[in-house]
Amino acid sequence: MSANREKDGQDGQDGQEKEQPRRRQARGERRIAQLLEAAAAVFTTTGYSAASTNAIAREAGVSPGTLYQFFPNKEAIAIELGGRLMRQMRETYGEALAPVDPTTSLEEAVTAAVDRFITFNCDHPVFFTLMHGPDVPGRIAEDHDALHATLLSRIEALLSSLLPDAAPADLTRTAQMCLGLYKAGLELVLAHEGAEREAYVRELKNVLIRYLAPLVGDRMGHADTTGSAPTP
């Protein structure tokens, strides 16, 4: 009996010792998430260059010393935040640029894709700040270049199914134009709020639809796009 009690006690002690690191790890993950959320707010408000670790710690409600337990400097915070957002963006464009059902109209396809991308960027405005702002860490710039290249290839693949007779150079050019138009429109969208933001989203969709409609022709479902925007 005594041996059994000792064994049970040892098992309980082992279980507690294993549980403690898990709890510390969970607390650490929550603290990291808190710091990244604060960094996102600071970067969005001030830009990356003007942000400081003191401002991020203040936004998170912790001491600078606590911040330094997890991140050695501002650059490390930006790289971690940017990496997480880029993984989420890859999931977004994987869904937004999935193969299109031939019965889907061009207007519906463009609307669905643009809405997914716009929602992501409006939910995470810091993504645009980190990806396009000046003086961002080189690691983020490199990762963004890779993301841009992959996104471009996905757009080309989608266009190739809609334009089977197009030459590779034409597909690349069209994909570049679509992505360039979207990025230009996104900057305008993020610069406005409320009803005005919604109006810019509609204009962005109209531009893309009117650009692609002559190229796609009747290969997709029919939708009336002639009245999608007022004539100047």
N, C-alpha and C positions, 0 to 999 in steps of 0.2 A: 504493500500500500504506500509506504513511504517513498519507494522508488518511483511509483506511478505519479505521486504528487510532485516529486521533483521533476519528472519528465514533463508533466503538464505545465509546471511553472516555467520550465526552460522553453517550451513551445510558445507560451504566451509572451515571454520576454523576446524571443526571436521575432514573433509577429509584430510586436511594438517597434522593434528596431528597424524592421523592414518598412513599417508604415511611416515612420518619421521622415525618411528621405523623400518619400512620395509626397508627403504634406509640404515639405520645404520646397520641392520642385513645383508643386501646384501654386504655392504662394509666390514663388519666383516668376512663374508664367503670368500670373495676374498682375504682378508689378511691372513686368515688361510690357504687357498690353496697355497698362495705365500710362506708362511713359511714352509709348508709341502714339497713343491717342493724343496725349498732350503735345507731342512733337508735331503731329499732323496739324493741330490747331495753330501752333506757333508758326510753322513753315508757311501755312496758307495765308496767315495774317501779315507776316513781315517779310516773307521770302526766305530762301535758304541762307543767303549771304548775311542778312541782318540778324538771323536767329542766334541764340546763345544757349548753352547748356543751363545757365542760370534761369533764363526765361522758361525753358522747358520744365525744369524742376519746379519752378513757381506755379506753372500751369497745372502740373500734376499734383501739387500740394505736398511735395516731399522736399527734403534737403538736397543740395547739390551732392553731398556725400553719398546719399542713397542712390542717386542717379549713377554715380561713378562706380557703384558696386556692379552695375549691369552693363554700362557702356563707357568706354574710355574717353569718348569725345563726341562732338556733334556729327562728325562724318559717319561714325559707326552707327549712330541712331538712324541717320538718313538712309544708309545702305540697307539696314535691316527692314526699315519701313518700306523702302522702295522695292526690295525683294519680295516682301509679302504681297504688296499691291500688284506687282507684275505677275505673280502666280495667279492672283484673282482675275487679272485682265486676260490671261491666257484662257481661263475657263470661260470668261465672257465671250471672247471672240470665237471660241470653239462652238458655243451655242449659237451665236449670232450669225456665223458664216457657215452653218451646216448646209448640206445640199438642199436645194429648193425644189419643192414639188412643182412639176410643170404646170399644174392647174393654178398655182399661185400667181397672182398678178404682180407685175413689176412694182406697182405702188405698195402692195402689201409686203413684198419682200424687203424693199428699201425701208419701209416704216418699221418693220420688226427689227431689222439689224440696227438702224439708227437709234431706236428707242433703247435697246440693250446697252449700247455704248454710251449714250447720253446719260442713262440712269446710273451707270457705273461711275462716270466722271462727276456727276452732280452729287452722288453719295460720297465720293472720295476726291474732293477738289484738290487735295494735296498731290494727287497723282500728276496732274497737269503741271503743278508748280515744280515738282522734282524732275519731271521728264523734260521740261522745256525751259526751265529757268536758267539764268546764267550762273556760272561758278558752282554747278553741282559736282559732287565727287566723280572722278573719272570712272569708277566702277559702275555707277548708275548710268553714266553716258554710254558705256560699253554694253550694259545689259539692255538699255533702251534701243540701241542700234540693232541688237539681235532680235528684240521683240518686234521692231519695225520690219525687219527683213522677213520674219516668220509671218507676220500679219499680211505683208504684201504678197507673199507666196500663197496664202490662203485665199486672198481676194482673187489672184490670178486663177487659181484652181476653180473657184466658183464661177468666174467669168468664162472659163474654158468650156464649162458645161452649157452655158447659155449662148456662147459664140463658137461653135465647134469648127467653123471654117476660118476663124481669125488666125493670122500669123502670130507666132510667139512674141515678136516685137510689138505688135499691135495690142496684144493682151497685157504685156508689161506696161505699155504706155497708158492704157485705159485704167489699169489697176492703180498706177501712180496718180493719175488724175482723180480717181475716186477717193483715194486716201488723202490727197492734198486738199480736195474740196471739203472733205469731212473735217480735217484738222483746222482749216481756216474757219469753218462754221462753228466748230467746238469752242474756239477762243471767244467768238462773239456770244455764244450761248452762255458760257460761264461768266461773262462780263455783265449779264443781266439777270434779273430775278422776276418771279411771278409771271404775269401775263405776257410781259415783254420777252421773257426767256422762252415761253411757249411759242411765241410768234417767230422767234429766230429758229427754233427747232423745226417749225413748219417750213420756213424758207429753205433751210438746209435740205430737208427731204425733197422739196420741189426742185431744187437745183440738181440733185443727184438723179431724180426721176427723169427730168427733162434732158439731162446729159445722156443717160443710158437708153432712153426710149427709142431713139432712131437706130441705135446699134442692135438692140435686142429684137426690135420689130415685133412680130406676132408669135415669137417662140414661147412666150409665157401667157398666162391667163390674161384676159382683157380687163382693163380698168380705165375709167374715164379720168384722164389726167389733164385734159385740156383746160379745165376750170380750176385747177388746184391752186392757182395764185392769180391775183388780179393783174391785168395787163397794165403796164406803166403808161 
